[in-house]
Amino acid sequence: MNPLFRNDRPGAMPPSWYAATAETPDLRPPLRGEVRADVAVVGAGYTGLWAALTPARRGMRVVVLDAHRAGFGASGRNGGQVGSGYNMGQPWLEKRLGADTARALWDLAEAGKRQLRDFCAAHAPDARYLPGVAHGAHSVAEADDDARAADHLVRHYGYDQVDTLNRGAMQALVKSPSYMGGVLDRGAGHIHPLAYALALAREAEGAGAVLHELSEVTRVERGSPATVHTAQGRVVADHVILAGNGYLPGIEAEVAARVAPINSFVCATEPLGDAWTDVLARDIAVADSRFVVNYFRMTHDRRFLFGGRESYGIGFPRDIRTALVARMTALFPQLAGTTVTHVWGGTLAITTHRLPALQRLAPNIVSGSGFSGHGVALSGMAGRVMAEATWGDAASFDTFARLPLPRFPGGAALRAPLLTLAMTWFAMRDRLGL
């Protein structure tokens, strides 16, 4: 079933705290008839909007198509955490790709964080970028792994922004009895993700890009130029950038074989007032060492925003709230009985190694997806480098594209049942503390 419409009504923003606190503009008109473009972009999340803004600033003709609204998908629903590096650590990348490529990938990830911070400072103050992301370890062995990773970054990359925390320091910062230690990355941060996405859309339009909402792409016809079809129109473009991530329907087999949609869920409590410091000592974001990651932070009005439950079918469970709140209160017993005011879900995309999937599908068609919950900064950088590749500056795109990208066993046909089986196993290990 098409992930675009399984859980959402066309153009209706989800019932999130983000949507309740952002100024969403009027609906942009859908595409009708034929238009010509230098670059056609499919998807108006972080990836697609940076892929649009970058060439538009150079004066290129850019058309963006989204089946719903700008910022509608994972870009407007996620936990807002701006992380460093990749889901796989630098030693893992060094072993498989060599030190030089691993260093180039690290530099791209750092550039992605700077790009986001600079953009928010100049164009999105309402995104409220704040520094600090902690990683909580559920075991002493995991805490030791975090410490070794921090030391590696200092010694080999000169990155001295990570503080190692023992059990006492971690529990003083993140007031859960579950964490045996961890790290605090002062070079990472957190934002209001929908406000950031909406600002990107405004800036792209201001630079000359044209955004069409309620314009689902039904197929991409290869050629030079290529043609991107919707139900009511088409874009004839010299270059096509696919940026639909977990919401991209199966219009490109090479993407579907390597990238799979999964769902994640988030809730927000009532404002906690001064009691917010009973949960976090500082206004930071936190993710932890569970395979099914718990991620959380405070909002600017001192609600506790908590995410962490996943599902691997396309459809959302009937009851999102019960299991999600149980997960939250297991970590923070002091929140038992706290009113939860907003609950929502969204679809992201993962790869087998949980690393981004940048693919060249044809000489003039590229795709960027599969950010696997680590895409707030990386997806924007991916959009930028895909756009740069349209005018021949493909060095950064080629670096991203060296990330290992195995097919799911059985390809697109079997990825869903096999993914469900694998993720259920890892979730059981989390529950058993293995």
C-alpha positions in Angstrom: 0.0 0.0 0.0 1.2 3.5 -0.8 2.8 5.0 2.4 1.7 8.4 1.3 -1.9 7.9 2.2 -2.1 4.9 4.6 -2.0 7.0 7.7 -2.7 10.6 6.6 -5.4 12.5 4.8 -4.1 14.5 1.8 -2.6 17.8 2.9 -3.7 17.5 6.5 -0.8 18.1 8.9 -0.5 15.5 11.7 -1.8 16.3 15.2 1.6 17.0 16.5 2.8 19.6 19.0 5.0 20.9 16.1 2.0 21.6 13.9 0.2 23.2 16.8 3.0 25.7 17.3 4.1 26.5 13.8 2.7 29.0 11.3 1.8 26.8 8.3 1.2 28.8 5.2 -1.8 28.5 2.9 -1.9 25.5 0.6 0.2 25.9 -2.5 -1.6 25.1 -5.7 -1.1 21.6 -7.2 0.7 21.2 -10.6 -1.5 21.4 -13.6 -0.4 21.1 -17.2 3.2 20.9 -18.4 6.1 23.0 -17.1 9.8 23.1 -18.0 12.5 23.1 -15.4 16.3 22.8 -15.1 15.7 20.7 -11.9 12.6 18.8 -10.8 12.6 17.8 -7.1 10.3 15.1 -5.7 9.6 15.7 -2.0 9.5 18.9 0.0 11.3 17.8 3.2 14.8 18.8 4.3 16.4 16.9 1.4 14.2 18.2 -1.3 14.1 21.8 0.0 17.9 22.0 0.2 18.0 20.4 -3.3 15.7 23.2 -4.4 17.2 26.1 -2.6 20.8 25.4 -3.7 20.2 25.6 -7.5 17.5 28.3 -7.1 20.1 30.6 -5.5 22.2 30.1 -8.7 19.3 31.3 -10.9 18.2 27.8 -12.1 14.6 27.0 -12.8 13.5 24.6 -10.0 10.1 22.9 -9.5 9.3 21.0 -6.3 6.5 18.5 -6.2 5.0 17.1 -2.9 2.0 14.8 -2.5 1.0 16.6 0.7 2.6 19.8 2.1 6.1 21.1 2.5 7.4 19.7 5.8 4.6 17.2 6.0 6.6 14.0 6.4 9.5 13.0 8.6 11.0 16.5 8.3 8.1 18.0 10.2 7.5 15.2 12.7 10.9 14.0 14.0 12.5 14.4 17.4 14.4 17.5 16.3 17.9 16.1 17.2 20.8 17.4 15.1 23.3 14.7 15.6 27.0 14.3 14.7 28.4 11.8 12.3 26.5 8.7 11.2 24.6 5.9 12.8 27.8 3.8 12.3 30.8 5.2 14.1 34.0 6.4 12.4 36.0 3.3 13.2 33.4 1.2 11.4 33.6 3.5 8.4 37.4 3.6 8.4 37.6 -0.2 8.4 35.3 -0.6 5.4 36.1 2.6 3.4 39.6 3.6 4.4 40.7 6.5 6.6 40.5 9.2 3.8 36.9 8.4 2.8 35.9 8.2 6.4 37.4 11.6 7.1 35.6 13.1 4.0 32.3 11.6 5.3 32.9 13.1 8.7 33.7 16.5 7.2 30.4 16.3 5.2 28.4 15.5 8.3 30.1 18.5 10.2 29.3 20.7 7.2 25.7 19.6 7.5 25.5 20.7 11.1 27.1 24.1 10.2 24.7 24.5 7.3 21.7 23.9 9.6 23.0 26.2 12.4 23.8 29.0 10.0 20.5 28.7 8.2 18.5 28.8 11.5 20.5 31.8 12.7 19.8 33.7 9.5 16.3 32.6 8.5 14.6 30.4 11.1 14.9 31.9 14.6 11.6 30.2 15.4 13.3 26.8 15.0 15.2 27.7 18.2 18.4 25.8 17.7 20.0 24.9 21.0 23.3 23.0 21.5 23.7 19.7 23.3 22.8 16.0 22.7 23.5 13.3 25.2 23.7 9.6 24.5 22.6 7.4 27.4 24.1 3.9 27.8 22.0 1.1 29.3 25.0 -0.9 30.4 28.6 -0.4 31.6 29.9 -2.0 28.4 27.9 0.4 26.2 29.2 3.3 28.3 32.7 2.1 27.7 32.0 2.0 24.0 30.8 5.6 24.1 34.0 6.7 25.9 36.2 4.9 23.4 34.3 6.5 20.5 34.7 10.0 22.0 38.4 9.4 22.5 38.8 8.3 18.9 37.1 11.5 17.6 39.5 13.6 19.6 42.6 11.7 18.6 41.8 11.2 14.9 39.4 14.0 14.0 40.3 16.8 16.5 36.6 16.8 17.6 36.8 17.7 21.3 33.1 18.5 21.8 32.1 15.2 23.5 32.2 14.9 27.3 32.3 11.4 28.8 29.9 10.9 31.7 30.1 8.2 34.4 26.9 6.8 35.9 26.6 9.5 38.5 27.2 12.3 36.1 24.8 10.9 33.5 22.0 10.4 36.1 22.5 13.9 37.4 22.0 15.2 33.9 19.3 12.8 32.7 17.3 11.8 35.7 16.5 8.3 34.9 17.8 5.3 36.9 18.3 3.3 33.6 21.5 4.9 32.4 24.9 3.5 33.4 26.8 6.3 31.8 27.1 8.0 28.5 28.4 11.1 26.7 27.3 14.7 26.0 28.0 16.1 22.5 28.2 19.8 22.8 28.6 20.1 19.0 25.2 18.6 18.3 21.9 20.2 19.1 18.1 20.3 18.7 15.5 22.3 16.9 11.8 22.7 16.2 11.9 20.6 13.1 8.7 21.8 11.4 9.7 25.4 11.9 13.0 24.7 10.2 11.3 22.9 7.2 8.8 25.7 6.7 11.6 28.3 6.7 13.5 26.3 4.1 10.3 26.3 1.9 10.0 30.1 2.3 13.6 30.6 1.4 13.5 28.3 -1.6 10.5 30.2 -2.9 12.2 33.5 -2.2 15.1 32.3 -4.3 12.8 31.5 -7.2 11.8 27.8 -6.8 8.2 26.9 -7.5 6.5 24.5 -5.0 3.5 22.5 -5.9 1.6 20.7 -3.1 -1.0 18.0 -3.3 1.0 16.8 -6.4 1.8 13.1 -6.0 4.4 11.9 -8.5 3.1 8.8 -10.2 6.2 8.0 -12.4 9.4 9.3 -13.7 10.0 8.9 -17.4 13.7 8.6 -18.1 15.4 10.5 -20.9 17.2 13.7 -21.7 15.3 15.6 -20.6 13.4 13.4 -18.1 9.7 13.8 -17.4 8.1 13.7 -14.0 4.4 12.8 -14.1 1.6 13.7 -11.6 -2.1 13.0 -12.0 -2.8 16.5 -13.4 0.5 17.5 -15.0 4.1 16.9 -15.7 7.5 18.5 -15.3 10.0 18.2 -18.1 13.4 18.7 -16.5 17.1 18.4 -17.3 17.7 16.9 -13.9 15.5 15.0 -11.4 16.2 14.7 -7.7 14.2 12.1 -5.7 13.8 13.2 -2.1 10.7 11.3 -0.8 12.5 9.2 1.8 10.1 6.9 3.6 7.1 8.4 1.7 8.5 7.7 -1.7 6.2 5.2 -3.4 7.7 2.4 -5.3 8.4 4.3 -8.5 12.1 3.4 -8.6 13.0 -0.2 -8.1 16.7 0.5 -7.3 15.6 2.7 -4.4 12.9 0.4 -3.1 15.3 -2.6 -3.0 17.7 -0.8 -0.7 15.5 1.6 1.3 12.6 0.6 3.5 9.9 2.7 5.3 9.3 2.3 9.0 7.2 4.2 11.4 8.2 6.0 14.6 6.0 7.7 17.2 6.3 10.7 19.5 4.3 12.3 22.3 4.4 15.6 24.2 3.2 16.1 27.7 1.5 19.1 29.2 3.8 21.9 30.2 5.8 20.8 33.3 6.7 24.3 34.5 9.7 24.4 36.9 9.3 20.6 37.4 11.1 20.1 34.0 14.4 20.0 35.9 13.1 16.9 37.7 13.6 15.1 34.3 16.6 16.9 32.7 19.1 19.1 34.4 19.9 21.0 31.2 17.9 21.9 28.1 19.5 19.2 25.9 18.3 16.4 23.7 18.9 12.7 24.5 19.0 9.5 22.6 20.0 6.1 24.0 21.6 2.8 23.3 18.5 0.8 22.7 18.3 -0.7 19.2 14.7 0.7 19.1 16.0 4.1 20.3 14.4 6.2 22.9 14.8 9.9 22.1 13.6 12.9 24.1 14.0 16.6 25.0 12.1 19.5 26.4 10.2 21.9 24.2 10.5 25.7 24.6 7.3 25.7 26.6 8.7 23.0 28.9 6.7 20.0 27.6 8.5 16.7 27.7 8.7 15.4 24.1 9.4 11.7 24.0 9.7 9.3 21.0 10.8 5.7 20.7 8.2 3.2 19.7 8.6 1.9 16.2 6.5 -0.3 13.9 7.5 -2.0 10.7 4.3 -2.3 8.7 3.1 0.7 6.7 0.0 1.2 8.9 0.1 2.8 12.3 -1.1 0.7 15.3 -4.6 1.5 16.4 -3.3 2.6 19.8 -0.1 4.6 19.7 -0.4 6.2 23.1 -0.5 3.3 25.5 2.8 1.6 24.6 4.6 4.9 24.0 3.6 6.4 27.4 4.5 3.1 29.1 8.0 3.3 27.5 8.3 6.9 28.7 7.3 6.2 32.3 9.5 3.1 32.5 12.5 5.4 31.9 11.1 8.3 34.0 8.9 7.0 36.8 8.5 10.6 38.0 6.3 11.3 34.9 3.7 8.7 35.9 0.3 10.3 35.8 1.5 13.3 33.7 -1.0 14.3 31.1 0.0 13.7 27.5 -1.5 16.3 25.2 -0.2 15.3 21.7 0.6 11.9 20.1 1.6 11.4 16.5 3.5 9.2 14.2 5.4 9.4 11.0 7.3 7.4 8.4 11.0 7.5 7.9 13.3 5.2 5.8 16.1 2.9 6.8 18.8 1.0 5.1 20.4 -2.3 6.1 23.4 -0.4 7.7 21.3 2.6 8.8 23.4 4.8 6.6 22.2 7.3 4.0 21.4 6.0 0.5 22.6 8.4 -2.2 22.1 6.8 -5.6 22.6 7.8 -9.2 19.8 6.1 -11.1 20.4 7.6 -14.5 22.9 10.2 -15.8 20.4 13.0 -14.9 18.4 11.3 -12.0 19.7 11.0 -8.4 18.0 9.9 -5.2 18.7 10.6 -1.5 17.0 8.7 1.2 17.4 6.2 4.0 18.6 8.5 6.7 17.5 6.0 9.4 16.6 8.5 12.1 19.8 10.5 11.8 18.8 12.9 9.0 18.1 16.3 10.4 21.5 17.6 9.4 22.6 14.8 7.0 19.5 15.0 4.8 20.0 18.7 4.2 23.6 18.2 3.2 22.5 15.3 0.9 20.0 17.7 -0.8 22.7 20.2 -1.3 25.3 17.8 -2.8 22.7 16.2 -5.1 21.9 19.7 -6.4 25.6 20.5 -6.8 25.9 17.3 -8.9 23.4 18.7 -11.4 26.0 21.3 -12.6 28.9 18.8 -12.5 30.3 19.4 -9.0 29.8 15.8 -7.9 32.7 15.2 -5.6 30.7 15.3 -2.4 27.8 13.3 -3.9 30.3 10.6 -4.9 31.7 10.6 -1.4 28.2 10.0 0.1 27.5 7.4 -2.5 30.5 5.3 -1.3 28.6 4.4 1.8 27.8 0.7 1.7 24.3 0.1 0.5 23.3 -3.5 0.3 20.0 -4.6 -1.0 17.5 -6.0 1.4 17.3 -9.8 1.1 14.7 -10.5 -1.5 14.7 -6.9 -2.6 11.5 -4.8 -2.3 9.2 -7.8 -2.4 10.6 -9.3 0.9 12.0 -6.3 2.7 8.8 -5.7 4.8 8.4 -9.2 6.3 12.1 -9.7 6.8 12.5 -6.3 8.3 9.6 -7.0 10.7 11.2 -10.3 11.8 14.6 -8.7 12.4 13.4 -5.6 14.2 11.1 -7.7 16.4 14.1 -9.8 17.4 16.2 -6.6 18.3 13.2 -5.1 20.2 13.0 -8.3 22.2 16.7 -8.1 23.0 16.1 -4.5 24.2 13.3 -5.7 26.6 15.6 -8.5 27.9 18.5 -6.1 28.4 20.8 -8.2 26.1 
